[in-house]
Structure formats: C-alpha cells, structure tokens
Amino acid sequence: MIQFFRRFFQSKLGIPLTLAFLALIAFAFASSDVANTGTFGGIAGGDRVAVVGGQKIDSADLVISARDALDRVRQQNPNMSMDAFIAQGGLDDVLDQMIDRTAIAEYARRHGLRAGDNLINSEIISIPAFRGASGEFDSTTFRQVLAARGISESALRSDLSQGLLAQQLLVPVAFGAQAPDKLATRYAALLKERRRGSIAMLPAQAFAPEGTPDQATLEAFYADNRADFIRPERRVIRYAVFGPENLDTRIEPTAAEIGARYEEDSARYAARETRRLSQLIVPTQEAAGTIRERVEAGGSLEAAAREAGFDVAELGPISRSELAAQSSADVARAVFAAERGAIATPARSGLGWHVVRVDAIERTPARSLDQVRGEIAETLRAENRQRALADLAANIEEQLTDGVSLSDMAQQLDIDVRTTRPLLASGEVYGAPGETATEVLGPALETAFQMTEGEPQLAEIARGETYLIFEASRIVESAAAPLAEIRDDVIAAWRRDRGAAEARAAADRVLARLKEGTSLAAALREEETRLPPAEPVDLTRQQLAAFEGRFPPPLALLFSMAQGTAKKLEAPEDSGWYVVDLDEIETGTVASDDPLLAQTKRELGPAIGSEYADQLRVALRKELGVERNATAIDAVRKQLLGQN
C-alpha cells in the first residue's frame, strides 16, 4: 500500500495533486494565523500580552496569574476587589514579574541550563498541597488541586521549570556577596552620623476651602479620582437553619429494635471479669518455677525479678480474651484460674514463660434487657436522628439542584428565612465597622462570595446536628460608588485635595523664604494662615534605625538631604505637606575593631547580592528584548474588570 502511494505521488498525475494539497495546507495555516492575530483569546488585540526574546506571554496566563495574585492579597485583605487591585497597579506588577521570569528562563535555556522532568517531579512531590491522607504525594489529590485552581499540569510544570532555572541563574549571582571593607566602613560611619534640623507640617485642613464646589467642578473631580471611591463587593445573604427539631420522621426506637440491638450486643451486656496483673517473662520453665517458689515462700515478685535481671510490667484491667490475644490461651487460662494476690501457674507464650501475680479482680454482673433499655434507646434515638437528618439533607440538596427556591424549601420545613445586611467578604457588615455576620454563617461565608446570585446551596454547620440553606440574594459588584450616593464624601475629598494644593503652594513660598536666609520659624509666621510651629530634630542614624523601618517619611527625607538645604514632602492621603530643613550634619567615625563594622558587613552582603540579581534582570530584559502589546494588556484589564 505504501509503495502504491509513493508511485502515485511520483507520477505525472500525482505531482500536481501533491502540490495542490500542499498549497491547501499552507492556505489553511495562513488563514488560521490571520484569524488568530485578530483575536485575543476571545478578546481583540492578539493572543499575547508580551514577547520576551521570542518567547510569548499569553493573555490567558496573565489572567490566571492576576487572579492568583489577588487571591494572595485577599489572604491579608479579604475585602480587596479586582477593581482596587488593578487601580493600585497590581496587574502591571504581575506582568512585570512574568516578564522577568520569562527572560530569566529564556536566557538560562540559551546558555545550556536545564530543568529536567525528574527535577520538576521532585519539586511537585515536595509540595504539601499535593499530599494525601498518608502524608505522601497522591496523584488523585494532585489532579483535584489543579482542577480546583484551574491550572493544567503542563502550565504547572512550565512555571516550576522557570522557577528552577531562575534559581540556577540568580542564586550563584547573589550568593556569597560581600561588601568591601572601605564600603562597609563608610556605611558603618553613616550609622553614627548626627543630623540637626527642623520639620514643619503644613496641614491641608488649614487651607481647605469652606464652601461647596459647583456641580461641574465636583463631577470633574469625581471623574479624575474614581479609583479613590471604589467600594468593595457586598452581598446580601438569605439563609435558613434546620436541625433535629425540624424532622417529621419517627426517630423513637420501638421495643423490637431495642431487643434486636440487645441481642446484637449481647457480649457487651454479659457478665464480665477483668484483672489487674503484674507480670514478668523469663526464657525457661525452670526460671519461672524458681521465681514462683521464692514469691510463695514470702518474697516479693519485684525483688525476685530484680535479682534475676528482669523487670515487672503492670497490665490491666484486662479480660481473659484480651490477655489470650496478647499472650496465649494457656497463659490466660492459668491467670484467670488464680485467686487474688496469688502467683498463677507459669504458662508459655511465643515470648517465653509468664510469671503473673493477680493484683485485683473486678467482676461486672450481667445486665438484663430491662436494665439497659434506656441506654439502648438513647443510642438508637441518636442514630435514627442522625440518619434522618442526613436523609433530609440529601433530599433538600436534590430539590435545590432541581431548582426549588430557598423560600419554598423553608416553607416545606416550616423554618424562618433570615436576611443579612450587606456583607463584605471578611464577614463585616458594610458601613458598620466592628459589626460582623451571625456566627452560624461563618463556615459558609467564603462559599457565599463565590456563588451565583439566587442559587441556594446546603451546608453542614455542626456535624449531624445543624444544617444551613443559604443563597446570595443580592450581589453588588465592586465599583466606584455613584456620585449622588457619596456626594458628601466627594466634597470632603475635594476640600482635602484643594487644601493640599494650597498647602503645597504655601510650602513653595516657605522654601523660597528659606533660600533668602530666613529661618523656618520665621518663614512659617509670614504665612497668612496660622500654622503649627516647626519641630526641631537632633538624631543619629542609629537612633533612626531603632524605628525598624517604621520611621516617619520626613525623617527619612532629612537623612537623605545635603547640609544646608530644605525640601518639601507630600503627606499621605492629601493631609498636607512637610517642609524639611537640614541645618547641620555631624560626620560619624568608626574604629577598625568596632563591632558595628562587622555587623554592617554582614547586613550589606545580602543587600549587595540582591542588587546584583536586580541588575542581572534588567540586563537580561535589555539583551533579549521585550515587546509589550498594549492593546492586549488593555483587553486583559477589561476582561478582569468584567467590561467586555
């Protein structure tokens, strides 16, 4: 057959057909390529958001990475919405990270670095999320976790491969970085440097206008600052709780059921004898007999055991059958034939010969059906209740799946439906700081913020006792609030903004006076608006380091300025402007044997290593070349915001 096709394609008729077939394939690929350049995973703008050294970063990967990043942020801030995440630059940060990883991986591949399947497999096996109940890697758990996160195995392996290549490339670059002695000495001396100056605060509130802006001004301000007025997603939850009190089935056990359970557990209610024992095991029958004779002659079992080099173990309370299972039937028979305080006749098990003293005998008489009727009835009642509740819950879940509403379900069960006030994902009541959702909603709250509106679900709150039917009855997506609803808030923000602008102008005037030789205190007094006095500053860098990175921004600016200069700095949240005036710098000195020098060298090493890694990332981007598809990035942004 193969020879036939070969001869055919070489014939006069076959050659034209072959060429026509190849032309058709080429046209199909070209058409597909043209079609793909006009689509962006279903969004206009192309199927890639960036290209790094010929390696594409797809729009779908950016979408997944952005959502994963938002999930990580929500672990610290549950109320963070996608709108706020993107408004704060989250999407751009995620794309930058993806570009860096792709550049590192591509450079590593070009220079012979590899992350093979075995290495990737070892990374997957070490991830705790993929371990089963035994604590070992479980393939079923692995697939379930990936499916739950919407990640394919190939995507995971690609991501791990990039991470491993990054380790191979960046770790050697940053590892072992050390600061030269001269550099360390200079930095150590800086820690002892002292700076004197003053800081003035020009509060925006002091310059804020008193009146109300006209509508056009207010609308323009609102449009320019919409991101500042984004509200988190809120959901109104309707729910109903049911439990054993809502069962309409019979759970009270009958006399026949009680009798049957009594017969089934007859061994439990039969007469029972248990014993507390002291035992030692010796290798030979002669040794066991000698020890028994010494004890019966008036010695103690413990003393005889010590002299023979053995230890006595205590057992019990233990029944005959339990002892037989632990040792042998012969040992159990001998022990349960002995009286209290006596040494049983030595008997043998697989471990050796047992010398056993009976320390105590506990006998429990048999219990009749009448004596245990109440106990059995309570057990059966609890079992019936749990079974009936499970059946009811299964029936309810089936009805909910078939489209029965929460209200109809509550009517069937004769239970009340309750409605919450708008809730945030954290469980807080929107607009009521400190107030949270009712405790019964706690286990279902996360699910409630992933549900579709008006589709009730069932949740088990207390195992076998309490169930919850709940739904998201109203979902208010995260978005900027309408101006009409937050008019007062926008006016207040406008006043702060105008006040901050005036405070900045005042700061510029103060700086101009300082350049003319006026003191900061005098420059502040020349302002028409009454301002707080300047605060003097006299600190060393070591004292500043005691703030552990939480020092005020004006102090950080003071320690980065040149002597005899003054600068302005914007205060957070439009609260005003600082004017920082540096009068004097007193240079610090450090001796060669000062412990501060060694400490500085240790601390500078990782910082220098990190700088090496950062510079390498920048160089890799430059060498490989990075092209961003602004249209595709904007399309992803719209998709994440639900604007398509």
NUSE-388795 format. One line per 3 residues: their letters; for each residue x, y, z of C-alpha. Coordinates in steps of 0.2 Angstrom, whole numbers, plus 5000, padded with zeros to 4 digits. Example, Ala and Ser with C-alpha at 12.3 -4.5 7.8 and 13.67 -1.06 7.14 Angstrom:
AS> 5062,4978,5039 ~ 5068,4995,5036
END
This chain:
MIQ> 5000,5000,5000 ~ 5014,5012,5005 ~ 5023,5008,4988
FFR> 5007,5012,4979 ~ 5006,5030,4986 ~ 5024,5033,4983
RFF> 5022,5028,4965 ~ 5007,5038,4963 ~ 5014,5054,4970
QSK> 5029,5052,4958 ~ 5018,5050,4943 ~ 5013,5064,4931
LGI> 4995,5065,4939 ~ 5001,5063,4957 ~ 5014,5078,4957
PLT> 5001,5091,4953 ~ 4989,5084,4966 ~ 5003,5084,4979
LAF> 5007,5102,4975 ~ 4989,5107,4976 ~ 4987,5098,4993
LAL> 5002,5107,5000 ~ 4996,5124,4994 ~ 4979,5120,5003
IAF> 4988,5116,5019 ~ 4998,5132,5018 ~ 4982,5142,5015
AFA> 4974,5134,5030 ~ 4989,5139,5041 ~ 4989,5157,5034
SSD> 4971,5159,5037 ~ 4972,5152,5055 ~ 4987,5164,5058
VAN> 4977,5179,5051 ~ 4962,5174,5061 ~ 4972,5172,5077
TGT> 4980,5189,5075 ~ 4963,5197,5076 ~ 4958,5188,5092
FGG> 4965,5188,5109 ~ 4959,5173,5117 ~ 4942,5179,5113
IAG> 4947,5197,5116 ~ 4953,5209,5102 ~ 4971,5213,5102
GDR> 4981,5197,5099 ~ 4984,5181,5109 ~ 5000,5188,5118
VAV> 5002,5202,5130 ~ 5021,5202,5128 ~ 5036,5194,5119
VGG> 5052,5191,5128 ~ 5067,5186,5117 ~ 5054,5177,5105
QKI> 5045,5169,5120 ~ 5027,5173,5121 ~ 5017,5178,5137
DSA> 4999,5173,5133 ~ 4984,5183,5139 ~ 4977,5168,5147
DLV> 4992,5166,5158 ~ 4991,5184,5163 ~ 4973,5182,5168
ISA> 4977,5167,5179 ~ 4992,5175,5187 ~ 4982,5191,5191
RDA> 4968,5181,5199 ~ 4981,5171,5209 ~ 4990,5187,5214
LDR> 4973,5194,5220 ~ 4969,5178,5230 ~ 4986,5180,5239
VRQ> 4982,5198,5243 ~ 4965,5193,5250 ~ 4973,5182,5262
QNP> 4979,5198,5271 ~ 4964,5209,5265 ~ 4948,5199,5261
NMS> 4939,5214,5255 ~ 4951,5218,5241 ~ 4942,5218,5224
MDA> 4949,5216,5207 ~ 4945,5234,5203 ~ 4955,5240,5218
FIA> 4969,5228,5214 ~ 4971,5234,5196 ~ 4969,5253,5201
QGG> 4983,5251,5213 ~ 4995,5244,5199 ~ 4993,5225,5203
LDD> 4991,5220,5185 ~ 5006,5229,5180 ~ 5016,5221,5194
VLD> 5011,5204,5189 ~ 5015,5207,5171 ~ 5032,5213,5176
QMI> 5035,5198,5186 ~ 5030,5187,5172 ~ 5042,5196,5160
DRT> 5056,5194,5172 ~ 5053,5175,5174 ~ 5052,5173,5156
AIA> 5068,5182,5152 ~ 5077,5173,5166 ~ 5071,5156,5159
EYA> 5075,5160,5141 ~ 5092,5166,5145 ~ 5096,5151,5155
RRH> 5090,5139,5141 ~ 5101,5148,5128 ~ 5116,5146,5139
GLR> 5113,5127,5142 ~ 5104,5127,5159 ~ 5091,5114,5161
AGD> 5077,5109,5172 ~ 5073,5091,5168 ~ 5057,5081,5171
NLI> 5065,5072,5186 ~ 5069,5088,5195 ~ 5052,5095,5191
NSE> 5044,5079,5198 ~ 5054,5081,5214 ~ 5048,5099,5216
IIS> 5030,5093,5213 ~ 5031,5079,5226 ~ 5038,5091,5239
IPA> 5023,5102,5238 ~ 5012,5099,5254 ~ 4996,5103,5245
FRG> 4998,5088,5234 ~ 5000,5075,5248 ~ 4986,5063,5253
ASG> 4980,5057,5270 ~ 4995,5046,5272 ~ 5006,5062,5271
EFD> 5014,5056,5254 ~ 5011,5063,5237 ~ 4995,5057,5230
STT> 4991,5058,5211 ~ 4972,5060,5214 ~ 4975,5074,5226
FRQ> 4987,5082,5214 ~ 4974,5082,5200 ~ 4960,5088,5211
VLA> 4970,5103,5217 ~ 4975,5108,5200 ~ 4957,5106,5194
ARG> 4951,5117,5208 ~ 4963,5131,5204 ~ 4960,5129,5185
ISE> 4978,5125,5181 ~ 4984,5112,5169 ~ 4998,5101,5173
SAL> 5008,5107,5159 ~ 5006,5125,5165 ~ 5012,5120,5182
RSD> 5027,5111,5175 ~ 5031,5126,5165 ~ 5030,5138,5180
LSQ> 5041,5126,5190 ~ 5054,5125,5176 ~ 5055,5144,5176
GLL> 5057,5145,5194 ~ 5071,5131,5194 ~ 5080,5140,5180
AQQ> 5079,5156,5190 ~ 5087,5148,5205 ~ 5101,5141,5194
LLV> 5104,5158,5187 ~ 5101,5170,5201 ~ 5107,5161,5216
PVA> 5125,5160,5210 ~ 5125,5178,5206 ~ 5119,5184,5223
FGA> 5127,5170,5234 ~ 5142,5175,5244 ~ 5141,5193,5240
QAP> 5152,5203,5252 ~ 5154,5222,5255 ~ 5172,5228,5253
DKL> 5180,5235,5269 ~ 5180,5253,5263 ~ 5162,5252,5258
ATR> 5157,5244,5275 ~ 5167,5257,5285 ~ 5158,5271,5276
YAA> 5141,5264,5279 ~ 5146,5260,5297 ~ 5151,5278,5300
LLK> 5135,5284,5292 ~ 5126,5275,5306 ~ 5135,5286,5319
ERR> 5131,5302,5308 ~ 5121,5315,5318 ~ 5109,5327,5309
RGS> 5101,5343,5316 ~ 5087,5352,5308 ~ 5068,5355,5309
IAM> 5052,5349,5301 ~ 5036,5359,5298 ~ 5019,5352,5294
LPA> 5008,5362,5283 ~ 4991,5354,5286 ~ 4979,5353,5271
QAF> 4964,5356,5283 ~ 4971,5374,5287 ~ 4970,5379,5268
APE> 4954,5369,5264 ~ 4940,5380,5256 ~ 4924,5382,5267
GTP> 4911,5382,5253 ~ 4904,5369,5242 ~ 4910,5367,5224
DQA> 4898,5369,5209 ~ 4891,5353,5201 ~ 4903,5354,5186
TLE> 4918,5355,5197 ~ 4913,5341,5208 ~ 4909,5330,5193
AFY> 4926,5333,5186 ~ 4935,5330,5202 ~ 4925,5313,5204
ADN> 4929,5308,5186 ~ 4948,5311,5189 ~ 4948,5302,5206
RAD> 4936,5287,5203 ~ 4948,5274,5209 ~ 4948,5283,5226
FIR> 4929,5279,5228 ~ 4929,5261,5224 ~ 4918,5251,5235
PER> 4922,5233,5239 ~ 4910,5219,5234 ~ 4895,5217,5245
RVI> 4882,5203,5246 ~ 4866,5201,5255 ~ 4864,5183,5261
RYA> 4847,5174,5264 ~ 4848,5159,5275 ~ 4838,5146,5285
VFG> 4844,5135,5298 ~ 4837,5117,5302 ~ 4841,5103,5313
PEN> 4833,5088,5323 ~ 4818,5099,5328 ~ 4813,5100,5310
LDT> 4812,5081,5307 ~ 4795,5075,5303 ~ 4800,5056,5303
RIE> 4799,5044,5318 ~ 4816,5043,5327 ~ 4809,5035,5343
PTA> 4815,5017,5343 ~ 4802,5003,5345 ~ 4803,4989,5358
AEI> 4808,4976,5344 ~ 4823,4987,5338 ~ 4829,4989,5356
GAR> 4828,4970,5359 ~ 4837,4967,5342 ~ 4851,4979,5347
YEE> 4852,4970,5364 ~ 4854,4953,5356 ~ 4867,4960,5344
DSA> 4877,4967,5358 ~ 4874,4953,5370 ~ 4893,4951,5373
RYA> 4893,4969,5379 ~ 4880,4966,5392 ~ 4885,4949,5398
ARE> 4894,4945,5414 ~ 4912,4952,5413 ~ 4928,4949,5423
TRR> 4944,4959,5422 ~ 4960,4958,5431 ~ 4975,4969,5436
LSQ> 4991,4960,5434 ~ 5010,4961,5437 ~ 5020,4951,5425
LIV> 5037,4946,5420 ~ 5043,4935,5406 ~ 5058,4923,5408
PTQ> 5066,4912,5394 ~ 5064,4895,5403 ~ 5051,4885,5413
EAA> 5064,4882,5427 ~ 5067,4900,5429 ~ 5049,4904,5430
GTI> 5046,4890,5443 ~ 5061,4896,5454 ~ 5054,4914,5454
RER> 5036,4907,5459 ~ 5043,4897,5473 ~ 5053,4912,5480
VEA> 5037,4923,5480 ~ 5026,4909,5488 ~ 5040,4907,5501
GGS> 5037,4925,5507 ~ 5047,4936,5494 ~ 5040,4949,5483
LEA> 5039,4947,5464 ~ 5048,4963,5461 ~ 5063,4958,5472
AAR> 5064,4941,5463 ~ 5063,4949,5446 ~ 5077,4962,5450
EAG> 5089,4948,5456 ~ 5086,4938,5441 ~ 5089,4953,5430
FDV> 5071,4956,5424 ~ 5058,4970,5425 ~ 5040,4968,5431
AEL> 5026,4975,5420 ~ 5009,4980,5425 ~ 4993,4975,5415
GPI> 4975,4979,5416 ~ 4961,4980,5419 ~ 4961,4966,5405
SRS> 4949,4952,5401 ~ 4953,4934,5398 ~ 4950,4936,5379
ELA> 4961,4951,5378 ~ 4975,4943,5388 ~ 4974,4927,5377
AQS> 4976,4938,5362 ~ 4991,4947,5369 ~ 5000,4931,5375
SAD> 4992,4914,5373 ~ 4977,4904,5378 ~ 4987,4894,5391
VAR> 4993,4910,5399 ~ 4975,4917,5400 ~ 4968,4900,5407
AVF> 4981,4900,5421 ~ 4980,4918,5426 ~ 4961,4918,5427
AAE> 4961,4902,5437 ~ 4972,4910,5451 ~ 4965,4919,5466
RGA> 4968,4937,5470 ~ 4986,4940,5477 ~ 4992,4923,5470
IAT> 5005,4919,5458 ~ 4997,4910,5443 ~ 5005,4893,5437
PAR> 5018,4898,5424 ~ 5012,4896,5406 ~ 5021,4899,5390
SGL> 5018,4910,5375 ~ 5028,4915,5360 ~ 5038,4927,5371
GWH> 5043,4914,5384 ~ 5036,4909,5401 ~ 5025,4921,5410
VVR> 5026,4923,5429 ~ 5010,4933,5434 ~ 5003,4939,5450
VDA> 4984,4943,5451 ~ 4984,4961,5459 ~ 4965,4964,5458
IER> 4949,4956,5451 ~ 4935,4966,5445 ~ 4918,4957,5441
TPA> 4904,4965,5432 ~ 4887,4956,5433 ~ 4877,4953,5418
RSL> 4864,4966,5414 ~ 4846,4962,5408 ~ 4837,4970,5394
DQV> 4826,4980,5407 ~ 4842,4987,5415 ~ 4849,4993,5399
RGE> 4833,4998,5389 ~ 4835,5016,5392 ~ 4854,5016,5387
IAE> 4850,5007,5371 ~ 4835,5018,5367 ~ 4846,5034,5368
TLR> 4859,5026,5357 ~ 4846,5021,5344 ~ 4837,5038,5345
AEN> 4854,5047,5341 ~ 4857,5035,5327 ~ 4840,5037,5320
RQR> 4841,5056,5322 ~ 4857,5057,5313 ~ 4852,5046,5299
ALA> 4835,5055,5297 ~ 4844,5072,5296 ~ 4857,5065,5283
DLA> 4842,5059,5273 ~ 4833,5075,5274 ~ 4849,5085,5269
ANI> 4851,5074,5254 ~ 4833,5076,5249 ~ 4834,5095,5251
EEQ> 4850,5096,5241 ~ 4842,5086,5227 ~ 4827,5098,5227
LTD> 4839,5113,5227 ~ 4848,5106,5212 ~ 4831,5104,5203
GVS> 4828,5122,5205 ~ 4817,5123,5221 ~ 4819,5141,5229
LSD> 4825,5144,5246 ~ 4808,5151,5251 ~ 4799,5136,5245
MAQ> 4811,5125,5254 ~ 4809,5135,5270 ~ 4790,5133,5269
QLD> 4791,5114,5267 ~ 4802,5113,5283 ~ 4792,5127,5292
IDV> 4808,5137,5296 ~ 4811,5155,5295 ~ 4821,5164,5282
RTT> 4833,5177,5288 ~ 4842,5191,5278 ~ 4858,5199,5282
RPL> 4863,5217,5279 ~ 4876,5219,5265 ~ 4891,5209,5270
LAS> 4910,5210,5265 ~ 4920,5195,5261 ~ 4928,5197,5278
GEV> 4911,5195,5286 ~ 4910,5213,5291 ~ 4893,5222,5289
YGA> 4896,5235,5276 ~ 4895,5253,5283 ~ 4895,5246,5301
PGE> 4913,5245,5307 ~ 4915,5231,5320 ~ 4899,5223,5316
TAT> 4900,5205,5309 ~ 4889,5192,5301 ~ 4880,5180,5313
EVL> 4891,5166,5319 ~ 4881,5152,5310 ~ 4886,5160,5293
GPA> 4904,5158,5297 ~ 4908,5141,5288 ~ 4898,5146,5273
LET> 4903,5164,5270 ~ 4918,5160,5258 ~ 4906,5149,5248
AFQ> 4893,5163,5248 ~ 4905,5175,5240 ~ 4908,5163,5226
MTE> 4890,5159,5222 ~ 4879,5165,5208 ~ 4865,5176,5214
GEP> 4849,5167,5218 ~ 4856,5149,5218 ~ 4854,5142,5235
QLA> 4866,5129,5242 ~ 4866,5117,5258 ~ 4880,5117,5271
EIA> 4883,5107,5286 ~ 4887,5118,5301 ~ 4888,5106,5316
RGE> 4891,5088,5310 ~ 4875,5078,5311 ~ 4866,5092,5321
TYL> 4864,5109,5311 ~ 4862,5112,5293 ~ 4861,5129,5283
IFE> 4852,5133,5267 ~ 4859,5149,5260 ~ 4860,5160,5245
ASR> 4867,5176,5239 ~ 4851,5186,5236 ~ 4859,5202,5230
IVE> 4877,5205,5224 ~ 4884,5222,5222 ~ 4899,5221,5212
SAA> 4915,5231,5217 ~ 4914,5248,5208 ~ 4916,5266,5211
APL> 4900,5272,5221 ~ 4888,5284,5211 ~ 4892,5302,5214
AEI> 4874,5305,5221 ~ 4877,5292,5234 ~ 4893,5299,5241
RDD> 4892,5317,5237 ~ 4897,5322,5255 ~ 4912,5311,5254
VIA> 4917,5318,5237 ~ 4915,5335,5243 ~ 4926,5331,5258
AWR> 4939,5324,5247 ~ 4938,5339,5235 ~ 4941,5350,5250
RDR> 4956,5340,5256 ~ 4963,5340,5238 ~ 4961,5359,5237
GAA> 4968,5361,5254 ~ 4983,5350,5249 ~ 4986,5360,5233
EAR> 4986,5376,5244 ~ 4997,5368,5257 ~ 5009,5364,5243
AAA> 5009,5382,5236 ~ 5012,5388,5254 ~ 5027,5375,5256
DRV> 5034,5383,5240 ~ 5033,5400,5247 ~ 5041,5394,5263
LAR> 5055,5386,5253 ~ 5058,5402,5244 ~ 5060,5412,5260
LKE> 5072,5399,5267 ~ 5083,5402,5251 ~ 5084,5420,5255
GTS> 5091,5416,5273 ~ 5075,5417,5283 ~ 5073,5404,5297
LAA> 5060,5391,5296 ~ 5050,5398,5311 ~ 5050,5415,5303
ALR> 5045,5409,5286 ~ 5030,5400,5293 ~ 5025,5416,5303
EEE> 5025,5426,5287 ~ 5010,5415,5280 ~ 4993,5422,5282
TRL> 4986,5405,5288 ~ 4991,5401,5305 ~ 5002,5385,5305
PPA> 5009,5374,5318 ~ 5027,5378,5324 ~ 5041,5368,5317
EPV> 5048,5353,5327 ~ 5067,5353,5330 ~ 5076,5337,5326
DLT> 5093,5331,5333 ~ 5096,5312,5329 ~ 5109,5300,5324
RQQ> 5106,5286,5310 ~ 5107,5273,5324 ~ 5093,5281,5333
LAA> 5083,5282,5317 ~ 5087,5263,5314 ~ 5078,5260,5331
FEG> 5062,5263,5322 ~ 5064,5247,5312 ~ 5059,5254,5296
RFP> 5043,5262,5303 ~ 5050,5280,5304 ~ 5041,5295,5298
PPL> 5044,5299,5279 ~ 5050,5317,5284 ~ 5064,5309,5295
ALL> 5069,5298,5280 ~ 5070,5313,5269 ~ 5080,5323,5282
FSM> 5093,5309,5282 ~ 5095,5309,5263 ~ 5097,5328,5260
AQG> 5113,5339,5259 ~ 5118,5350,5273 ~ 5110,5367,5272
TAK> 5096,5363,5260 ~ 5077,5362,5263 ~ 5064,5351,5254
KLE> 5046,5348,5254 ~ 5037,5332,5255 ~ 5019,5327,5252
APE> 5010,5320,5267 ~ 4999,5304,5265 ~ 4981,5304,5260
DSG> 4981,5323,5254 ~ 4983,5328,5273 ~ 4996,5342,5268
WYV> 5014,5345,5265 ~ 5030,5344,5275 ~ 5045,5356,5274
VDL> 5061,5348,5280 ~ 5076,5360,5284 ~ 5093,5352,5287
DEI> 5105,5364,5296 ~ 5120,5353,5301 ~ 5127,5336,5298
ETG> 5140,5329,5310 ~ 5150,5315,5302 ~ 5152,5299,5312
TVA> 5168,5289,5314 ~ 5171,5271,5317 ~ 5186,5261,5323
SDD> 5193,5246,5314 ~ 5188,5235,5329 ~ 5171,5242,5332
PLL> 5158,5228,5332 ~ 5147,5239,5321 ~ 5159,5237,5307
AQT> 5157,5218,5307 ~ 5138,5219,5309 ~ 5137,5232,5294
KRE> 5147,5220,5283 ~ 5135,5205,5287 ~ 5120,5216,5283
LGP> 5127,5223,5267 ~ 5131,5206,5260 ~ 5113,5201,5256
AIG> 5108,5218,5250 ~ 5123,5218,5238 ~ 5118,5201,5232
SEY> 5100,5207,5229 ~ 5106,5222,5219 ~ 5117,5210,5208
ADQ> 5101,5200,5205 ~ 5091,5215,5201 ~ 5104,5222,5189
LRV> 5105,5205,5180 ~ 5086,5205,5177 ~ 5087,5222,5170
ALR> 5102,5217,5159 ~ 5093,5201,5153 ~ 5077,5211,5148
KEL> 5089,5223,5138 ~ 5098,5209,5129 ~ 5083,5198,5125
GVE> 5072,5212,5121 ~ 5054,5215,5127 ~ 5039,5220,5117
RNA> 5023,5224,5126 ~ 5006,5223,5117 ~ 4997,5237,5124
TAI> 4980,5233,5116 ~ 4981,5215,5123 ~ 4985,5221,5140
DAV> 4971,5233,5140 ~ 4959,5219,5134 ~ 4965,5208,5149
RKQ> 4962,5223,5160 ~ 4944,5225,5154 ~ 4941,5206,5155
LLG> 4946,5206,5173 ~ 4935,5221,5177 ~ 4921,5212,5168
QN> 4919,5226,5155 ~ 4919,5215,5139
END
